[in-house]
Amino acid sequence: MRIAPVLLAGAFALASCGKSEPPPADSAASEPTPAPAIAPTAAMGEQIFKRCVACHTIDKGGPNGIGPNLHGIVGAAVASKPDFSYSSAMQAKGGVWDAAALDIYLEAPMKSVPGTRMAFAGLIDAADRKALILYLEAQSK
Ligand code: HEC
C-alpha cells in the first residue's frame, strides 16, 4: 500500500507532461510551402527541376534540347542517348548515373566533368540535390 501513491504520482506526471507538449507537427500541413528543414521529397525536386528545363525535357520520348532528354537517367549509362551529340568529355566519363554519381555531377558539373558542355553552375545545397535526384528517379520508372 505504500507503493500505490508513488505510482499515482508517476501517472500524473506523465499525463501532465503529455499536455504540456507542443501541438503535433502536422499543423505544418496547412502551410502553402514546405519548411526548408523538412526531409527532401520528389515533389520538392520537381520544383528544383525548373532550373533544368531551359535545356532538358524529362517526359518519356521527349525531345532533346540544348541537353539530352533525361527520362530514365537514373541507372542509365553516362552519355547513352543515341540521338544526342555529347561533348568528348562526357563521352569519356564512363560509368552509370546512379544517385551518387548524379550527386557529385550536379553539385559542380563543370568541375566534376571538366569540358562538359552543360553550362550550369551546380546546386550547392545537398538537400536540393537529394530532392532533385528523387524526382529524377521517379521519372525513371
Ligand atoms: C544551360 C543548359 C543546361 C542546364 C540549365 C542544365 N543542363 Fe544538364 N546538360 C546540358 C548539356 C549540354 C548536357 C550534355 C553535356 C555534355 O555532353 O558534355 C547535359 C547533360 C546532363 C546530364 C548527363 C546526361 C547523359 O545522358 O549522360 C545530366 C544527368 C544532366 N545534364 C542533368 C541536369 C540537371 C538535373 C539540371 C538541372 C539542375 C541540368 N542538367 C541543367 C545542358 C544543361
py3Dmol code that shows the C-alpha trace and the ligand (Angstrom):
import py3Dmol

protein = """\
ATOM      1  CA  MET A   1       0.000   0.000   0.000  1.00  0.00           C
ATOM      2  CA  ARG A   2       2.991   2.278   0.203  1.00  0.00           C
ATOM      3  CA  ILE A   3       3.793   1.930  -3.467  1.00  0.00           C
ATOM      4  CA  ALA A   4       0.396   2.941  -4.827  1.00  0.00           C
ATOM      5  CA  PRO A   5       0.664   6.729  -4.172  1.00  0.00           C
ATOM      6  CA  VAL A   6       4.056   6.758  -5.844  1.00  0.00           C
ATOM      7  CA  LEU A   7       2.639   5.056  -8.933  1.00  0.00           C
ATOM      8  CA  LEU A   8      -0.265   7.512  -8.991  1.00  0.00           C
ATOM      9  CA  ALA A   9       2.086  10.442  -8.746  1.00  0.00           C
ATOM     10  CA  GLY A  10       4.063   8.975 -11.608  1.00  0.00           C
ATOM     11  CA  ALA A  11       0.942   8.616 -13.734  1.00  0.00           C
ATOM     12  CA  PHE A  12       0.036  12.243 -13.056  1.00  0.00           C
ATOM     13  CA  ALA A  13       3.481  13.396 -14.005  1.00  0.00           C
ATOM     14  CA  LEU A  14       3.227  11.545 -17.317  1.00  0.00           C
ATOM     15  CA  ALA A  15      -0.252  12.879 -18.016  1.00  0.00           C
ATOM     16  CA  SER A  16       0.677  16.481 -17.354  1.00  0.00           C
ATOM     17  CA  CYS A  17       3.830  16.032 -19.343  1.00  0.00           C
ATOM     18  CA  GLY A  18       1.750  14.938 -22.339  1.00  0.00           C
ATOM     19  CA  LYS A  19      -0.462  18.008 -22.027  1.00  0.00           C
ATOM     20  CA  SER A  20       2.413  20.451 -21.999  1.00  0.00           C
ATOM     21  CA  GLU A  21       3.804  19.114 -25.312  1.00  0.00           C
ATOM     22  CA  PRO A  22       3.671  21.462 -28.309  1.00  0.00           C
ATOM     23  CA  PRO A  23       0.914  20.798 -30.882  1.00  0.00           C
ATOM     24  CA  PRO A  24       1.640  17.892 -33.275  1.00  0.00           C
ATOM     25  CA  ALA A  25       3.868  18.594 -36.287  1.00  0.00           C
ATOM     26  CA  ASP A  26       1.007  18.040 -38.743  1.00  0.00           C
ATOM     27  CA  SER A  27      -0.163  21.602 -38.086  1.00  0.00           C
ATOM     28  CA  ALA A  28       2.529  22.495 -40.662  1.00  0.00           C
ATOM     29  CA  ALA A  29       0.454  20.729 -43.322  1.00  0.00           C
ATOM     30  CA  SER A  30      -1.715  23.826 -43.734  1.00  0.00           C
ATOM     31  CA  GLU A  31       1.272  25.942 -44.776  1.00  0.00           C
ATOM     32  CA  PRO A  32       1.449  26.661 -48.528  1.00  0.00           C
ATOM     33  CA  THR A  33       5.124  25.697 -48.960  1.00  0.00           C
ATOM     34  CA  PRO A  34       7.172  23.127 -47.033  1.00  0.00           C
ATOM     35  CA  ALA A  35       9.633  24.479 -44.489  1.00  0.00           C
ATOM     36  CA  PRO A  36      13.288  24.082 -45.513  1.00  0.00           C
ATOM     37  CA  ALA A  37      14.037  21.680 -42.657  1.00  0.00           C
ATOM     38  CA  ILE A  38      11.609  19.040 -43.994  1.00  0.00           C
ATOM     39  CA  ALA A  39      13.200  15.907 -45.496  1.00  0.00           C
ATOM     40  CA  PRO A  40      13.723  16.154 -49.280  1.00  0.00           C
ATOM     41  CA  THR A  41      10.952  14.692 -51.450  1.00  0.00           C
ATOM     42  CA  ALA A  42      10.443  14.106 -55.155  1.00  0.00           C
ATOM     43  CA  ALA A  43       7.780  16.839 -55.110  1.00  0.00           C
ATOM     44  CA  MET A  44      10.395  19.307 -53.896  1.00  0.00           C
ATOM     45  CA  GLY A  45      12.722  18.018 -56.587  1.00  0.00           C
ATOM     46  CA  GLU A  46      10.129  18.792 -59.233  1.00  0.00           C
ATOM     47  CA  GLN A  47      10.366  22.454 -58.233  1.00  0.00           C
ATOM     48  CA  ILE A  48      14.147  22.361 -58.425  1.00  0.00           C
ATOM     49  CA  PHE A  49      13.969  20.741 -61.859  1.00  0.00           C
ATOM     50  CA  LYS A  50      12.592  24.069 -63.128  1.00  0.00           C
ATOM     51  CA  ARG A  51      16.237  25.167 -63.214  1.00  0.00           C
ATOM     52  CA  CYS A  52      16.932  22.426 -65.733  1.00  0.00           C
ATOM     53  CA  VAL A  53      14.013  22.806 -68.140  1.00  0.00           C
ATOM     54  CA  ALA A  54      15.691  25.513 -70.210  1.00  0.00           C
ATOM     55  CA  CYS A  55      17.899  22.721 -71.537  1.00  0.00           C
ATOM     56  CA  HIS A  56      16.274  19.391 -70.633  1.00  0.00           C
ATOM     57  CA  THR A  57      12.939  17.632 -71.116  1.00  0.00           C
ATOM     58  CA  ILE A  58      12.175  14.661 -68.875  1.00  0.00           C
ATOM     59  CA  ASP A  59       8.976  13.151 -70.264  1.00  0.00           C
ATOM     60  CA  LYS A  60       9.289   9.744 -71.921  1.00  0.00           C
ATOM     61  CA  GLY A  61      10.290  10.192 -75.541  1.00  0.00           C
ATOM     62  CA  GLY A  62      10.632  13.952 -75.067  1.00  0.00           C
ATOM     63  CA  PRO A  63      12.911  15.827 -77.454  1.00  0.00           C
ATOM     64  CA  ASN A  64      16.497  16.691 -76.715  1.00  0.00           C
ATOM     65  CA  GLY A  65      17.104  20.385 -76.187  1.00  0.00           C
ATOM     66  CA  ILE A  66      20.426  22.012 -75.506  1.00  0.00           C
ATOM     67  CA  GLY A  67      20.903  18.981 -73.254  1.00  0.00           C
ATOM     68  CA  PRO A  68      19.614  15.413 -73.730  1.00  0.00           C
ATOM     69  CA  ASN A  69      16.160  14.223 -72.654  1.00  0.00           C
ATOM     70  CA  LEU A  70      16.514  12.971 -69.063  1.00  0.00           C
ATOM     71  CA  HIS A  71      13.765  10.358 -68.886  1.00  0.00           C
ATOM     72  CA  GLY A  72      15.175   7.242 -67.249  1.00  0.00           C
ATOM     73  CA  ILE A  73      18.501   8.925 -66.469  1.00  0.00           C
ATOM     74  CA  VAL A  74      18.849   7.297 -63.031  1.00  0.00           C
ATOM     75  CA  GLY A  75      20.548   3.976 -63.697  1.00  0.00           C
ATOM     76  CA  ALA A  76      21.381   4.821 -67.328  1.00  0.00           C
ATOM     77  CA  ALA A  77      24.916   4.705 -68.681  1.00  0.00           C
ATOM     78  CA  VAL A  78      26.577   8.120 -68.977  1.00  0.00           C
ATOM     79  CA  ALA A  79      26.211   9.685 -72.444  1.00  0.00           C
ATOM     80  CA  SER A  80      23.944   6.904 -73.702  1.00  0.00           C
ATOM     81  CA  LYS A  81      21.182   8.769 -75.570  1.00  0.00           C
ATOM     82  CA  PRO A  82      21.904   7.667 -79.139  1.00  0.00           C
ATOM     83  CA  ASP A  83      20.397  10.780 -80.738  1.00  0.00           C
ATOM     84  CA  PHE A  84      22.337  13.351 -78.674  1.00  0.00           C
ATOM     85  CA  SER A  85      25.748  14.708 -79.542  1.00  0.00           C
ATOM     86  CA  TYR A  86      27.733  14.718 -76.279  1.00  0.00           C
ATOM     87  CA  SER A  87      30.978  16.521 -75.601  1.00  0.00           C
ATOM     88  CA  SER A  88      34.052  14.341 -75.746  1.00  0.00           C
ATOM     89  CA  ALA A  89      34.450  14.989 -72.007  1.00  0.00           C
ATOM     90  CA  MET A  90      31.053  13.431 -71.268  1.00  0.00           C
ATOM     91  CA  GLN A  91      31.689  10.549 -73.672  1.00  0.00           C
ATOM     92  CA  ALA A  92      34.970   9.824 -71.879  1.00  0.00           C
ATOM     93  CA  LYS A  93      33.462   9.931 -68.386  1.00  0.00           C
ATOM     94  CA  GLY A  94      32.050   6.402 -68.409  1.00  0.00           C
ATOM     95  CA  GLY A  95      30.030   4.739 -65.657  1.00  0.00           C
ATOM     96  CA  VAL A  96      26.371   4.865 -64.740  1.00  0.00           C
ATOM     97  CA  TRP A  97      24.222   7.729 -63.481  1.00  0.00           C
ATOM     98  CA  ASP A  98      23.365   6.291 -60.089  1.00  0.00           C
ATOM     99  CA  ALA A  99      22.338   8.606 -57.255  1.00  0.00           C
ATOM    100  CA  ALA A 100      25.923   9.015 -56.043  1.00  0.00           C
ATOM    101  CA  ALA A 101      27.274   9.942 -59.489  1.00  0.00           C
ATOM    102  CA  LEU A 102      24.434  12.408 -60.059  1.00  0.00           C
ATOM    103  CA  ASP A 103      25.044  13.975 -56.663  1.00  0.00           C
ATOM    104  CA  ILE A 104      28.698  14.645 -57.495  1.00  0.00           C
ATOM    105  CA  TYR A 105      27.921  15.874 -61.018  1.00  0.00           C
ATOM    106  CA  LEU A 106      25.050  18.170 -60.073  1.00  0.00           C
ATOM    107  CA  GLU A 107      26.996  19.816 -57.271  1.00  0.00           C
ATOM    108  CA  ALA A 108      29.538  21.173 -59.748  1.00  0.00           C
ATOM    109  CA  PRO A 109      29.059  19.902 -63.324  1.00  0.00           C
ATOM    110  CA  MET A 110      31.925  21.790 -64.891  1.00  0.00           C
ATOM    111  CA  LYS A 111      34.338  20.790 -62.130  1.00  0.00           C
ATOM    112  CA  SER A 112      33.388  17.118 -61.914  1.00  0.00           C
ATOM    113  CA  VAL A 113      33.382  16.661 -65.709  1.00  0.00           C
ATOM    114  CA  PRO A 114      35.852  19.265 -66.971  1.00  0.00           C
ATOM    115  CA  GLY A 115      34.993  20.137 -70.552  1.00  0.00           C
ATOM    116  CA  THR A 116      31.292  19.282 -70.265  1.00  0.00           C
ATOM    117  CA  ARG A 117      29.037  21.404 -72.417  1.00  0.00           C
ATOM    118  CA  MET A 118      26.476  21.623 -69.623  1.00  0.00           C
ATOM    119  CA  ALA A 119      26.757  25.299 -68.705  1.00  0.00           C
ATOM    120  CA  PHE A 120      25.216  25.060 -65.255  1.00  0.00           C
ATOM    121  CA  ALA A 121      26.995  26.263 -62.123  1.00  0.00           C
ATOM    122  CA  GLY A 122      25.631  23.495 -59.889  1.00  0.00           C
ATOM    123  CA  LEU A 123      23.444  23.016 -56.840  1.00  0.00           C
ATOM    124  CA  ILE A 124      25.411  23.696 -53.673  1.00  0.00           C
ATOM    125  CA  ASP A 125      22.620  22.605 -51.311  1.00  0.00           C
ATOM    126  CA  ALA A 126      22.832  18.853 -50.620  1.00  0.00           C
ATOM    127  CA  ALA A 127      19.136  18.679 -49.710  1.00  0.00           C
ATOM    128  CA  ASP A 128      18.254  20.299 -53.060  1.00  0.00           C
ATOM    129  CA  ARG A 129      20.330  17.702 -54.888  1.00  0.00           C
ATOM    130  CA  LYS A 130      18.752  14.883 -52.889  1.00  0.00           C
ATOM    131  CA  ALA A 131      15.248  16.109 -53.715  1.00  0.00           C
ATOM    132  CA  LEU A 132      16.126  16.574 -57.381  1.00  0.00           C
ATOM    133  CA  ILE A 133      17.600  13.068 -57.630  1.00  0.00           C
ATOM    134  CA  LEU A 134      14.452  11.616 -56.010  1.00  0.00           C
ATOM    135  CA  TYR A 135      12.458  13.410 -58.709  1.00  0.00           C
ATOM    136  CA  LEU A 136      14.744  12.162 -61.498  1.00  0.00           C
ATOM    137  CA  GLU A 137      14.402   8.657 -60.049  1.00  0.00           C
ATOM    138  CA  ALA A 138      10.616   8.916 -60.038  1.00  0.00           C
ATOM    139  CA  GLN A 139      10.804   9.890 -63.721  1.00  0.00           C
ATOM    140  CA  SER A 140      12.978   6.897 -64.491  1.00  0.00           C
ATOM    141  CA  LYS A 141      10.351   4.222 -63.913  1.00  0.00           C
TER     142      LYS A 141
END
"""
ligand_1 = """\
43
HEC
C 22.353 25.547 -69.964
C 21.778 24.288 -70.311
C 21.681 23.220 -69.235
C 21.138 23.316 -67.993
C 20.494 24.530 -67.328
C 21.222 22.005 -67.410
N 21.831 21.136 -68.272
Fe 22.203 19.172 -67.962
N 23.141 19.033 -69.756
C 23.278 20.074 -70.654
C 24.117 19.642 -71.758
C 24.511 20.476 -72.974
C 24.473 18.308 -71.485
C 25.417 17.426 -72.292
C 26.774 17.659 -71.673
C 27.951 17.150 -72.446
O 27.802 16.451 -73.447
O 29.075 17.489 -72.002
C 23.844 17.962 -70.206
C 23.966 16.724 -69.605
C 23.310 16.358 -68.447
C 23.348 15.053 -67.866
C 24.063 13.821 -68.443
C 23.110 13.175 -69.428
C 23.579 11.875 -70.078
O 22.843 11.384 -70.944
O 24.642 11.356 -69.742
C 22.570 15.093 -66.746
C 22.285 13.956 -65.793
C 22.072 16.436 -66.626
N 22.537 17.174 -67.677
C 21.239 16.866 -65.626
C 20.840 18.192 -65.450
C 20.030 18.651 -64.356
C 19.407 17.755 -63.315
C 19.920 20.006 -64.491
C 19.225 20.984 -63.540
C 19.754 21.039 -62.210
C 20.640 20.387 -65.674
N 21.178 19.257 -66.231
C 20.752 21.676 -66.158
C 22.737 21.329 -70.547
C 22.130 21.840 -69.395
"""
view = py3Dmol.view(width=600, height=400)
view.addModel(protein, "pdb")
view.setStyle({"model": 0}, {"cartoon": {"style": "trace"}})
view.addModel(ligand_1, "xyz")
view.setStyle({"model": 1}, {"stick": {}})
view.zoomTo()
view.show()
